[in-house]
């Protein structure tokens, strides 16, 4: 039985990855920080099948102990401060949690289990102000946020450990990937949650920023398969994971609102508060290498993804509404 250690296991990607590895017969260890109110929402259905280990990405001693306890064949480092907008008001925290923490994790693996295969969650935000389109593994980075800068550090320190210590360390440069488990602060969930609330009469408007931004959006459940495939190869390498399709925020709104029979123009209000200090205008990935070398394939398209998210948010909001009505009767 293979053993895997996942940081960020309660997040969107971590929960889908844990499901995948459990299906493949892995013994899955999930690292969690000590908090007063742990959030297991994304993994509630598999919570009892995960072996939980306490650890903090900013505490090397705890990471060394986590690697020692789990004795992993594979380590997936997914934990980070992952919300781009929060990285401007919290640049130092973002640097600690998204950049320096990668070195801590790599050091723990190097010290305790250097033969373990290591996956680092890199990001398309590293490309930022893109110098070529589409973006591929050789495209130079030009990050446009403290988050993007931190991810560049995490990416290059992973390359450095691979080359310096002969570690099997890979980075997946994942473009935007979404699901019903995405946090409500991210634009896709903000839209699908807003659509559900407006359709059910609980909200009158949806305040948005730049509608012209272009993104390459895929399904998180597809993308975690690529993470796993990277660690099954003969040699470690870095891969762009994307759909190769670009869609605007406006198209996202049109697709989500029209799915429930509404026109987004009747409800969307432009609000300068949601415009980034430095905008990333477009991101479009070239995943040819991943398809050819990993045999990775996409299964969920853009419209199917948006409709899936709207359906789940409609069910969730309806359930919440019934609960509050019962509590108040």
N, C-alpha and C positions, 0 to 999 in steps of 0.2 A: 504494500500500500504506500503510494507516494504521499508525502507530507508537504503542505503549503502553508506559509504564513502570509496573511493579508493585512496590511495597514489600511485604514479607511474602509473597513469591511461593512460598516453600517451605512455608508454612502450609496449613491446610485450605482456606480461601477462595482464597488466592492460586493454589493448584494448580488448582482447578476453573476459576477465572477465566482462567488462562493457557491451559488446554485450550480454553475457549470462544473466546477471542480468536484462537488459532491456527487453529481451525476456520473462523473468519470471515476468515482471510487477513491478520491483523495481523502485523507484525514486533514481537515481544514482548521487552522488556528487563526482566530481573529484577534487582532490587537485593539484594545480600547483604552481610552484615557479615563482616569477616575473623575467622574462628575457626579453632582448631587442627583441629577435626573437623567440617566442614560436614555438615549433614543434608539429603540430597536425596531422602529416602524418598518423599515425596508427589509429586515431579516426576521421578522417575528415568526414567519412560517417555517424557518429553518434554524431558529435560534438555538434549539436544543441539540442540533447536530454540529454546531460550531464549538470548538474548544477555545474558551476565552482566556486571553492573557492580558494583564495590565501592562501598560507602557506609555511613554510619552516621547514623541519624536525629538523633543528638545532635551531629553535626559538620556545620554549615551549609556549610562549604567543600566537603566531599565530596558533599553533595546538589546544590550548584550544578554541580559537575563531572558528576554523574550525569545531571542534566537536560540539560546541554550535550551530552554524548555521545549520549544517546538521542534528543534533539530530538523529544519526544513530542507527538502530537496529544491523547493522553489520559493522565492520571496517576491511578493507583488507589493510595491510601494505606491499606494494610491492616495494616502492621506496627505492633505495640504489645506491651506486657506485657498479655496478654489473659486471664489467669486471675484471676478475682475473688478467690478465697481467698488468693492470693499477695499481694494488694494491701494487706492489713493488716500483715503483717510487713515488707513492702517498699513503704511509702507514697511515699517520696521517689523511688525508682527508677521506680515506677509513674507518678508525676507527670512525670518526665523523659521516659519512653519512650512514654507514652500521651497526654500533654497537650502539653507544650512541643515535642515532636517535630513535632506538627502545624503549629505556627507555622514551624518550620524548613523543613518541606517546602513550605508555602505561599510562604514567602519565596523559596526557590530557584526555584519556578515563576514567581513574579512578576518576579524579576530576569532570568531567562534566557528564559522562554517564556510570557509572560502570556496568550497566546491559547490555550494548552493547556487542555483541559477537565479539571477536578479532581474526584475522588471521595474523600470522607472516610468512613471506616467508623465511624459512630456506633452506639450500642447501646441496647437496651431497658433496660439497667441504669441508664440516666439517669433513668428514671421511678421506680425504687426503691420508696419507700413511696407507692404510687400514690394520686393524688387523684381519679381517675375511672377507670371500667372500661367498655368497653375503652379502651386508650390510643391516641391518634391524634396527628397532627403538632402540634396545638394544645394538647395536654395538658402542663401545667406539669411541670418536672423536680423530682424529690426524691430524689437519689441516696443510697444507703445503704452505700456502700463507697468507699474511696479510688479504686478502679477507676472506679466510676460517676461520681465527682466529676471525675476526669481526662477521662473521655469527654465530660462536659458542656462542659468547657473546649474540647476539640477541636472539638466541634460548633459552639459559638458563635464561635470564632475563624474557622471556615470561613465562617459567615454574615457575619462582619465583613469578611473579605477580599472576599467577593462584593459587598457593599454599598459598601465603601470604594474598591476598585480595579476594580470592574466586571469581576471575573473570573467565568468560568463554573465555579462551585464548588458542588457538591451534597453533601449528607449523606444516607446511607441509614441510617435508624434500624432496624437489623435486630434482630429478636427471635431467640431461641435457634435456631441452625441447626446441624445435626449431620451426621455421615457416618462411614464407616469410617476416614476420615483425621483425625478429631478426636483431639486429644491424650488420652492415657490418664488425665490428671489431671481431666478434665471428667466430670461425673456420668454422662452417657450412655455414654461409652466405658468408664468404670469399671464400669458395670453390665454392658454386653455382653461386655467382656473377662472379668469375674468369672463370668458365666454360662458362658462357654466353658470356663474353667478348672475350674469346679465340675463341669460335665457330663463333662469328660474326666478327672476324678479328681485334678486337680492342686492343688485348693484346697478347703477345707472350709467356709469362711464368707465372707460379704461384709459388711464393716462400713460402715454408712451413717449419715448425719445426719438431717435433718428430712425425713420422708417425705410430709409434707402440703403442701410447697411446690408451687405450681401454675405451670406454664410453658407457653409457646406454642412448640412445637418443630417446626421444618421441616427440609427437606433442603438442605444447603449448595449442591448443584448447581443447585437451583432459584433460590436467592437471588442467586448471582452474575449470573444473567441480568438480574435487576432492576438490579444495579449498572451493567451495560452499557447498559441501556435509559435510565437516568437521563442518561447523557452523550450520548444521541442526540436529546434533545429540543431544541426551539427556545429555551427559556428554562431557566436553572438553578433547581432547587427541591429541597426536602427531602421524603423519603418514608418512611413506616413500611412495613416489609416483614415480613409475618407470615402465619400460617395462619388466624388468627381462631378457633382452637380451643385450649382449655386442658386440660392433662393433669397429674396429680400425679406425684411421684416414685414413689409407691406403684403407680400405674398403669403407669409405665415398668417397674418391677420385675415386676409381674404379666405384662405383655406379653412381656418378654424371657425370663423363666424358663419360662412356660407353653409358649413356642415350642419348647423342647427337652424338654418333658414333665416339668418340675419345678415344685414349689410354692415360691415365694420365701420363705414363712414358715419353711421348714425350714432356711434358710441365712443369712438376713439378720439381722445383729446391730446394734442401735442403739448408736452411739458418740458421746458428747458432743464428742469431738475434732473431729468433722466438722460441728458446728453453727456457723454464722457468728456473729460478734459482733453484727451487726445484720442481721436476716433480711429478705429481700425475699419477701413471702408469695405474691404472685401477679403474673403478667404476662400480658396478653392484648392483642394488637394488632388495630387496625382498619386493614386495608390497602386500604380502598375507593379511596382516592386513587390508589394505585399501579395497581390493576386498571383504573380508569377512564382515567387519563391516560397510563399507560405501556403498557397492554394486557398487563400481566404476569399470568401464570397459574401456579398450583401444579400440579405433576405427581405428586409423591410424598407420600402420606399418612403419618400417625403410625405405624400398625402396619407398613406397608410399610418405613418407615425403620428401625424397631427390628429387624425381621426381617433386613433387609439388613445391618445392623451386626453382628448375632449371627452370621449366615452367614460374614461376612468374618473375624470374630474366631475362629470355630471353625476355619476353614481356616488362619489364621495360627498359632494355638496348636498345632494338629496338626503343621504344618510345622516349627515350632520344636522340638517334642517329638521328632520323627523325627531332626532334625539333632543334637540333644544325645545321643540314643541311639546314632547312628552315631559320634559323636565319642568316646563312652565305651566302644565295643566294640573 
